[in-house]
Protein backbone atom coordinates (compact mmCIF):
# COMPACT_ATOMS: atom_id res chain seq x y z
CA UNK A 1 0.00 0.00 0.00
CA UNK A 2 1.31 3.42 -0.97
CA UNK A 3 1.87 5.81 1.91
CA UNK A 4 0.17 9.19 1.47
CA UNK A 5 2.13 12.18 2.79
CA UNK A 6 0.04 15.14 3.94
CA UNK A 7 -0.18 18.02 3.29
CA UNK A 8 2.61 17.54 0.70
CA UNK A 9 0.39 15.65 -1.76
CA UNK A 10 -2.33 18.31 -1.72
CA UNK A 11 -2.34 21.46 -3.81
CA UNK A 12 -1.03 23.64 -0.98
CA UNK A 13 1.96 25.81 -0.26
CA UNK A 14 3.63 23.55 2.29
CA UNK A 15 6.14 26.25 3.23
CA UNK A 16 3.39 28.08 5.13
CA UNK A 17 2.95 27.30 8.82
CA UNK A 18 -0.89 27.32 8.55
CA UNK A 19 -2.92 25.91 5.65
CA UNK A 20 -6.61 25.15 4.97
CA UNK A 21 -7.88 22.41 2.68
CA UNK A 22 -11.53 21.56 2.00
CA UNK A 23 -11.25 17.83 1.36
CA UNK A 24 -14.03 15.97 -0.45
CA UNK A 25 -14.08 12.39 -1.72
CA UNK A 26 -16.54 9.88 -3.18
CA UNK A 27 -14.03 7.05 -2.53
CA UNK A 28 -13.80 5.20 0.76
CA UNK A 29 -10.41 4.26 2.20
CA UNK A 30 -9.61 1.60 4.79
CA UNK A 31 -6.59 1.82 7.10
CA UNK A 32 -4.70 3.93 4.59
CA UNK A 33 -1.10 4.54 5.63
CA UNK A 34 -0.74 8.29 6.23
CA UNK A 35 2.35 10.28 7.08
CA UNK A 36 1.33 13.64 8.53
CA UNK A 37 4.16 16.11 8.10
CA UNK A 38 2.21 18.71 10.06
CA UNK A 39 -0.21 18.66 12.96
CA UNK A 40 -3.77 18.57 11.67
CA UNK A 41 -7.28 19.51 12.65
CA UNK A 42 -9.80 17.34 10.81
CA UNK A 43 -13.18 19.05 11.09
CA UNK A 44 -15.38 16.21 9.85
CA UNK A 45 -18.44 17.39 7.90
CA UNK A 46 -19.84 14.32 6.13
CA UNK A 47 -19.16 10.62 6.65
CA UNK A 48 -17.23 8.80 9.38
CA UNK A 49 -13.53 8.62 10.23
CA UNK A 50 -11.37 6.14 12.11
CA UNK A 51 -7.70 6.69 12.96
CA UNK A 52 -5.01 4.61 14.64
CA UNK A 53 -1.89 6.25 16.07
CA UNK A 54 0.97 4.92 18.17
CA UNK A 55 -0.80 5.57 21.49
CA UNK A 56 -4.43 6.36 20.69
CA UNK A 57 -7.26 5.57 18.29
CA UNK A 58 -10.64 7.15 17.58
CA UNK A 59 -13.74 6.48 15.54
CA UNK A 60 -15.93 9.55 14.98
CA UNK A 61 -18.93 10.78 13.03
CA UNK A 62 -19.67 14.36 11.98
CA UNK A 63 -20.67 15.37 15.51
CA UNK A 64 -16.97 15.34 16.37
CA UNK A 65 -13.60 16.48 15.05
CA UNK A 66 -10.01 15.41 15.58
CA UNK A 67 -6.74 17.06 16.46
CA UNK A 68 -3.86 14.89 15.22
CA UNK A 69 -0.15 15.13 15.87
CA UNK A 70 2.29 14.88 12.97
CA UNK A 71 3.57 11.35 12.40
CA UNK A 72 2.47 7.93 11.18
CA UNK A 73 -1.18 6.88 11.35
CA UNK A 74 -3.74 4.59 9.73
CA UNK A 75 -6.88 6.26 8.45
CA UNK A 76 -10.31 4.96 7.42
CA UNK A 77 -12.87 7.21 5.76
CA UNK A 78 -16.43 6.09 5.03
CA UNK A 79 -19.01 7.96 3.00
CA UNK A 80 -22.10 9.56 4.46
CA UNK A 81 -25.21 7.40 4.04
CA UNK A 82 -27.20 10.52 3.19
CA UNK A 83 -24.85 12.53 0.97
CA UNK A 84 -22.82 9.57 -0.33
CA UNK A 85 -19.53 11.42 -0.03
CA UNK A 86 -16.93 12.21 2.58
CA UNK A 87 -15.93 15.75 3.50
CA UNK A 88 -13.57 17.22 6.04
CA UNK A 89 -12.14 20.71 6.49
CA UNK A 90 -8.43 20.30 7.24
CA UNK A 91 -6.30 22.85 9.05
CA UNK A 92 -2.59 22.01 8.94
CA UNK A 93 -0.15 23.73 11.28
CA UNK A 94 3.51 23.39 12.17
CA UNK A 95 5.17 22.76 15.52
CA UNK A 96 6.67 26.23 15.23
CA UNK A 97 3.15 27.71 15.19
CA UNK A 98 2.41 25.84 18.44
CA UNK A 99 5.64 26.99 20.07
CA UNK A 100 5.00 30.62 19.12
CA UNK A 101 1.49 30.37 20.56
CA UNK A 102 2.79 28.86 23.83
CA UNK A 103 5.44 31.57 24.16
CA UNK A 104 3.05 34.41 23.35
CA UNK A 105 0.52 33.43 26.01
CA UNK A 106 3.14 32.11 28.47
CA UNK A 107 1.40 28.76 28.85
CA UNK A 108 2.74 26.16 31.27
CA UNK A 109 1.98 22.40 31.27
CA UNK A 110 0.00 20.99 34.19
CA UNK A 111 2.64 18.35 34.84
CA UNK A 112 0.77 15.43 33.28
CA UNK A 113 2.99 12.89 31.55
CA UNK A 114 0.10 11.35 29.60
CA UNK A 115 0.53 12.86 26.17
CA UNK A 116 -1.41 11.45 23.21
CA UNK A 117 -1.05 11.68 19.44
CA UNK A 118 -4.70 12.47 18.78
CA UNK A 119 -7.63 14.07 20.58
CA UNK A 120 -11.35 14.09 19.86
CA UNK A 121 -13.66 17.04 20.51
CA UNK A 122 -17.41 17.50 20.14
CA UNK A 123 -18.84 20.20 17.94
CA UNK A 124 -20.66 23.09 19.56
CA UNK A 125 -22.03 26.32 18.13
CA UNK A 126 -18.68 28.10 18.52
CA UNK A 127 -16.76 25.40 16.62
CA UNK A 128 -19.36 25.25 13.86
CA UNK A 129 -19.04 29.00 13.30
CA UNK A 130 -15.26 28.66 13.37
CA UNK A 131 -15.25 25.99 10.66
CA UNK A 132 -17.60 28.05 8.50
CA UNK A 133 -15.19 30.97 8.81
CA UNK A 134 -12.31 28.73 7.68
CA UNK A 135 -14.22 27.89 4.51
CA UNK A 136 -14.79 31.59 3.87
CA UNK A 137 -11.10 32.29 4.42
CA UNK A 138 -10.07 29.50 2.03
CA UNK A 139 -11.68 31.46 -0.82
CA UNK A 140 -9.52 34.53 -0.22
CA UNK A 141 -6.12 35.30 -1.72
CA UNK A 142 -3.16 33.39 -0.29
CA UNK A 143 -1.46 36.57 0.93
CA UNK A 144 -4.55 37.61 2.88
CA UNK A 145 -5.08 34.10 4.22
CA UNK A 146 -1.65 34.08 5.87
CA UNK A 147 -2.39 37.11 8.03
CA UNK A 148 -5.88 36.17 9.10
CA UNK A 149 -5.05 32.49 9.75
CA UNK A 150 -2.61 33.48 12.48
CA UNK A 151 -5.52 35.05 14.35
CA UNK A 152 -7.85 32.11 13.64
CA UNK A 153 -5.25 29.66 14.93
CA UNK A 154 -5.00 31.56 18.20
CA UNK A 155 -8.79 31.67 18.40
CA UNK A 156 -9.30 27.90 18.15
CA UNK A 157 -6.41 27.08 20.46
CA UNK A 158 -7.52 29.48 23.17
CA UNK A 159 -11.03 28.06 22.98
CA UNK A 160 -9.84 24.43 23.25
CA UNK A 161 -7.61 25.32 26.20
CA UNK A 162 -10.71 26.65 27.94
CA UNK A 163 -12.38 23.29 27.31
CA UNK A 164 -9.48 20.90 27.90
CA UNK A 165 -6.51 22.68 29.56
CA UNK A 166 -3.11 23.07 27.88
CA UNK A 167 -1.68 19.55 27.92
CA UNK A 168 -2.92 18.71 24.42
CA UNK A 169 -0.66 21.50 23.14
CA UNK A 170 2.40 19.94 24.74
CA UNK A 171 1.40 16.57 23.28
CA UNK A 172 1.77 18.07 19.81
CA UNK A 173 5.36 19.19 20.35
CA UNK A 174 6.54 16.36 22.61
CA UNK A 175 9.20 14.19 21.01
CA UNK A 176 10.05 11.05 22.89
CA UNK A 177 13.65 9.98 22.31
CA UNK A 178 12.94 6.67 24.02
CA UNK A 179 12.20 4.47 20.99
CA UNK A 180 11.74 1.35 23.10
CA UNK A 181 9.13 3.08 25.24
CA UNK A 182 7.30 4.31 22.15
CA UNK A 183 7.37 0.80 20.67
CA UNK A 184 5.82 -0.74 23.80
CA UNK A 185 3.27 2.06 23.95
CA UNK A 186 2.20 1.37 20.36
CA UNK A 187 1.74 -2.33 21.07
CA UNK A 188 -0.17 -1.88 24.32
CA UNK A 189 -2.46 0.82 22.90
CA UNK A 190 -3.43 -1.32 19.92
CA UNK A 191 -3.57 -4.77 21.46
CA UNK A 192 -7.34 -5.08 20.97
CA UNK A 193 -7.46 -3.37 17.57
CA UNK A 194 -7.56 -5.67 14.56
CA UNK A 195 -4.36 -4.41 12.96
CA UNK A 196 -2.05 -6.52 10.83
CA UNK A 197 1.66 -6.80 11.54
CA UNK A 198 2.31 -4.61 8.50
CA UNK A 199 0.00 -1.91 9.88
CA UNK A 200 1.57 -2.08 13.34
CA UNK A 201 5.02 -1.91 11.77
CA UNK A 202 4.01 1.24 9.91
CA UNK A 203 2.82 2.90 13.13
CA UNK A 204 6.21 2.05 14.64
CA UNK A 205 8.00 3.36 11.52
CA UNK A 206 9.90 0.12 10.90
CA UNK A 207 9.91 -2.86 8.55
CA UNK A 208 7.84 -5.96 9.36
CA UNK A 209 10.98 -8.03 9.92
CA UNK A 210 12.42 -5.46 12.33
CA UNK A 211 9.07 -5.22 14.10
CA UNK A 212 8.91 -9.00 14.61
CA UNK A 213 12.47 -9.17 15.86
CA UNK A 214 11.99 -6.28 18.29
CA UNK A 215 8.65 -7.70 19.45
CA UNK A 216 10.03 -11.14 20.24
CA UNK A 217 12.91 -9.59 22.14
CA UNK A 218 10.51 -7.46 24.23
CA UNK A 219 7.75 -10.03 24.84
CA UNK A 220 9.55 -13.40 24.47
CA UNK A 221 6.90 -14.72 22.08
CA UNK A 222 5.67 -14.13 18.55
CA UNK A 223 3.38 -11.15 17.86
CA UNK A 224 0.59 -13.40 16.59
CA UNK A 225 0.59 -15.52 19.77
CA UNK A 226 0.78 -12.47 22.06
CA UNK A 227 -2.09 -10.62 20.40
CA UNK A 228 -4.19 -13.78 20.32
CA UNK A 229 -3.67 -14.26 24.06
CA UNK A 230 -4.62 -10.64 24.82
CA UNK A 231 -7.79 -10.85 22.75
CA UNK A 232 -8.79 -14.17 24.29
CA UNK A 233 -8.29 -12.67 27.76
CA UNK A 234 -10.51 -9.77 26.74
CA UNK A 235 -13.15 -12.10 25.31
CA UNK A 236 -13.22 -14.01 28.63
CA UNK A 237 -13.78 -10.72 30.46
CA UNK A 238 -16.63 -9.78 28.12
CA UNK A 239 -18.28 -13.17 28.45
CA UNK A 240 -18.24 -12.98 32.25
CA UNK A 241 -19.02 -9.30 32.77
CA UNK A 242 -21.50 -8.59 30.01
CA UNK A 243 -23.07 -12.02 29.65
CA UNK A 244 -22.99 -11.82 25.85
CA UNK A 245 -22.95 -14.68 23.37
CA UNK A 246 -19.72 -15.96 21.78
CA UNK A 247 -21.31 -15.39 18.38
CA UNK A 248 -21.54 -11.67 19.20
CA UNK A 249 -17.82 -11.15 19.74
CA UNK A 250 -15.74 -13.63 17.73
CA UNK A 251 -15.30 -11.28 14.76
CA UNK A 252 -14.26 -8.38 17.00
CA UNK A 253 -11.67 -10.69 18.54
CA UNK A 254 -10.12 -11.25 15.10
CA UNK A 255 -11.52 -14.69 14.24
CA UNK A 256 -13.04 -15.52 10.87
CA UNK A 257 -15.47 -18.10 12.25
CA UNK A 258 -17.19 -18.95 15.53
CA UNK A 259 -15.72 -22.46 15.46
CA UNK A 260 -12.17 -21.12 15.23
CA UNK A 261 -12.85 -18.82 18.17
CA UNK A 262 -14.29 -21.65 20.28
CA UNK A 263 -11.29 -23.89 19.50
CA UNK A 264 -8.78 -21.18 20.43
CA UNK A 265 -10.70 -20.29 23.59
CA UNK A 266 -10.84 -23.93 24.73
CA UNK A 267 -7.13 -24.39 24.02
CA UNK A 268 -6.30 -21.45 26.28
CA UNK A 269 -8.87 -21.86 29.08
CA UNK A 270 -9.65 -25.59 28.96
CA UNK A 271 -13.39 -25.03 28.49
CA UNK A 272 -15.65 -23.65 25.77
CA UNK A 273 -16.85 -20.04 25.97
CA UNK A 274 -20.33 -21.16 27.10
CA UNK A 275 -18.89 -23.44 29.77
CA UNK A 276 -16.69 -20.56 30.95
CA UNK A 277 -19.74 -18.33 31.34
CA UNK A 278 -21.64 -20.75 33.60
CA UNK A 279 -18.67 -21.74 35.80
C-alpha positions in Angstrom: 0.0 0.0 0.0 1.3 3.4 -1.0 1.9 5.8 1.9 0.2 9.2 1.5 2.1 12.2 2.8 0.0 15.1 3.9 -0.2 18.0 3.3 2.6 17.5 0.7 0.4 15.6 -1.8 -2.3 18.3 -1.7 -2.3 21.5 -3.8 -1.0 23.6 -1.0 2.0 25.8 -0.3 3.6 23.6 2.3 6.1 26.3 3.2 3.4 28.1 5.1 2.9 27.3 8.8 -0.9 27.3 8.5 -2.9 25.9 5.7 -6.6 25.1 5.0 -7.9 22.4 2.7 -11.5 21.6 2.0 -11.2 17.8 1.4 -14.0 16.0 -0.4 -14.1 12.4 -1.7 -16.5 9.9 -3.2 -14.0 7.0 -2.5 -13.8 5.2 0.8 -10.4 4.3 2.2 -9.6 1.6 4.8 -6.6 1.8 7.1 -4.7 3.9 4.6 -1.1 4.5 5.6 -0.7 8.3 6.2 2.4 10.3 7.1 1.3 13.6 8.5 4.2 16.1 8.1 2.2 18.7 10.1 -0.2 18.7 13.0 -3.8 18.6 11.7 -7.3 19.5 12.7 -9.8 17.3 10.8 -13.2 19.0 11.1 -15.4 16.2 9.8 -18.4 17.4 7.9 -19.8 14.3 6.1 -19.2 10.6 6.7 -17.2 8.8 9.4 -13.5 8.6 10.2 -11.4 6.1 12.1 -7.7 6.7 13.0 -5.0 4.6 14.6 -1.9 6.2 16.1 1.0 4.9 18.2 -0.8 5.6 21.5 -4.4 6.4 20.7 -7.3 5.6 18.3 -10.6 7.1 17.6 -13.7 6.5 15.5 -15.9 9.5 15.0 -18.9 10.8 13.0 -19.7 14.4 12.0 -20.7 15.4 15.5 -17.0 15.3 16.4 -13.6 16.5 15.0 -10.0 15.4 15.6 -6.7 17.1 16.5 -3.9 14.9 15.2 -0.1 15.1 15.9 2.3 14.9 13.0 3.6 11.3 12.4 2.5 7.9 11.2 -1.2 6.9 11.3 -3.7 4.6 9.7 -6.9 6.3 8.5 -10.3 5.0 7.4 -12.9 7.2 5.8 -16.4 6.1 5.0 -19.0 8.0 3.0 -22.1 9.6 4.5 -25.2 7.4 4.0 -27.2 10.5 3.2 -24.9 12.5 1.0 -22.8 9.6 -0.3 -19.5 11.4 0.0 -16.9 12.2 2.6 -15.9 15.8 3.5 -13.6 17.2 6.0 -12.1 20.7 6.5 -8.4 20.3 7.2 -6.3 22.8 9.1 -2.6 22.0 8.9 -0.1 23.7 11.3 3.5 23.4 12.2 5.2 22.8 15.5 6.7 26.2 15.2 3.2 27.7 15.2 2.4 25.8 18.4 5.6 27.0 20.1 5.0 30.6 19.1 1.5 30.4 20.6 2.8 28.9 23.8 5.4 31.6 24.2 3.0 34.4 23.3 0.5 33.4 26.0 3.1 32.1 28.5 1.4 28.8 28.9 2.7 26.2 31.3 2.0 22.4 31.3 0.0 21.0 34.2 2.6 18.4 34.8 0.8 15.4 33.3 3.0 12.9 31.5 0.1 11.4 29.6 0.5 12.9 26.2 -1.4 11.5 23.2 -1.1 11.7 19.4 -4.7 12.5 18.8 -7.6 14.1 20.6 -11.3 14.1 19.9 -13.7 17.0 20.5 -17.4 17.5 20.1 -18.8 20.2 17.9 -20.7 23.1 19.6 -22.0 26.3 18.1 -18.7 28.1 18.5 -16.8 25.4 16.6 -19.4 25.2 13.9 -19.0 29.0 13.3 -15.3 28.7 13.4 -15.2 26.0 10.7 -17.6 28.0 8.5 -15.2 31.0 8.8 -12.3 28.7 7.7 -14.2 27.9 4.5 -14.8 31.6 3.9 -11.1 32.3 4.4 -10.1 29.5 2.0 -11.7 31.5 -0.8 -9.5 34.5 -0.2 -6.1 35.3 -1.7 -3.2 33.4 -0.3 -1.5 36.6 0.9 -4.5 37.6 2.9 -5.1 34.1 4.2 -1.7 34.1 5.9 -2.4 37.1 8.0 -5.9 36.2 9.1 -5.1 32.5 9.8 -2.6 33.5 12.5 -5.5 35.0 14.4 -7.9 32.1 13.6 -5.2 29.7 14.9 -5.0 31.6 18.2 -8.8 31.7 18.4 -9.3 27.9 18.2 -6.4 27.1 20.5 -7.5 29.5 23.2 -11.0 28.1 23.0 -9.8 24.4 23.3 -7.6 25.3 26.2 -10.7 26.7 27.9 -12.4 23.3 27.3 -9.5 20.9 27.9 -6.5 22.7 29.6 -3.1 23.1 27.9 -1.7 19.5 27.9 -2.9 18.7 24.4 -0.7 21.5 23.1 2.4 19.9 24.7 1.4 16.6 23.3 1.8 18.1 19.8 5.4 19.2 20.4 6.5 16.4 22.6 9.2 14.2 21.0 10.0 11.0 22.9 13.6 10.0 22.3 12.9 6.7 24.0 12.2 4.5 21.0 11.7 1.3 23.1 9.1 3.1 25.2 7.3 4.3 22.2 7.4 0.8 20.7 5.8 -0.7 23.8 3.3 2.1 24.0 2.2 1.4 20.4 1.7 -2.3 21.1 -0.2 -1.9 24.3 -2.5 0.8 22.9 -3.4 -1.3 19.9 -3.6 -4.8 21.5 -7.3 -5.1 21.0 -7.5 -3.4 17.6 -7.6 -5.7 14.6 -4.4 -4.4 13.0 -2.1 -6.5 10.8 1.7 -6.8 11.5 2.3 -4.6 8.5 0.0 -1.9 9.9 1.6 -2.1 13.3 5.0 -1.9 11.8 4.0 1.2 9.9 2.8 2.9 13.1 6.2 2.0 14.6 8.0 3.4 11.5 9.9 0.1 10.9 9.9 -2.9 8.6 7.8 -6.0 9.4 11.0 -8.0 9.9 12.4 -5.5 12.3 9.1 -5.2 14.1 8.9 -9.0 14.6 12.5 -9.2 15.9 12.0 -6.3 18.3 8.7 -7.7 19.4 10.0 -11.1 20.2 12.9 -9.6 22.1 10.5 -7.5 24.2 7.8 -10.0 24.8 9.6 -13.4 24.5 6.9 -14.7 22.1 5.7 -14.1 18.6 3.4 -11.2 17.9 0.6 -13.4 16.6 0.6 -15.5 19.8 0.8 -12.5 22.1 -2.1 -10.6 20.4 -4.2 -13.8 20.3 -3.7 -14.3 24.1 -4.6 -10.6 24.8 -7.8 -10.9 22.7 -8.8 -14.2 24.3 -8.3 -12.7 27.8 -10.5 -9.8 26.7 -13.2 -12.1 25.3 -13.2 -14.0 28.6 -13.8 -10.7 30.5 -16.6 -9.8 28.1 -18.3 -13.2 28.4 -18.2 -13.0 32.2 -19.0 -9.3 32.8 -21.5 -8.6 30.0 -23.1 -12.0 29.6 -23.0 -11.8 25.9 -22.9 -14.7 23.4 -19.7 -16.0 21.8 -21.3 -15.4 18.4 -21.5 -11.7 19.2 -17.8 -11.2 19.7 -15.7 -13.6 17.7 -15.3 -11.3 14.8 -14.3 -8.4 17.0 -11.7 -10.7 18.5 -10.1 -11.3 15.1 -11.5 -14.7 14.2 -13.0 -15.5 10.9 -15.5 -18.1 12.3 -17.2 -19.0 15.5 -15.7 -22.5 15.5 -12.2 -21.1 15.2 -12.8 -18.8 18.2 -14.3 -21.6 20.3 -11.3 -23.9 19.5 -8.8 -21.2 20.4 -10.7 -20.3 23.6 -10.8 -23.9 24.7 -7.1 -24.4 24.0 -6.3 -21.5 26.3 -8.9 -21.9 29.1 -9.7 -25.6 29.0 -13.4 -25.0 28.5 -15.6 -23.6 25.8 -16.9 -20.0 26.0 -20.3 -21.2 27.1 -18.9 -23.4 29.8 -16.7 -20.6 30.9 -19.7 -18.3 31.3 -21.6 -20.8 33.6 -18.7 -21.7 35.8 
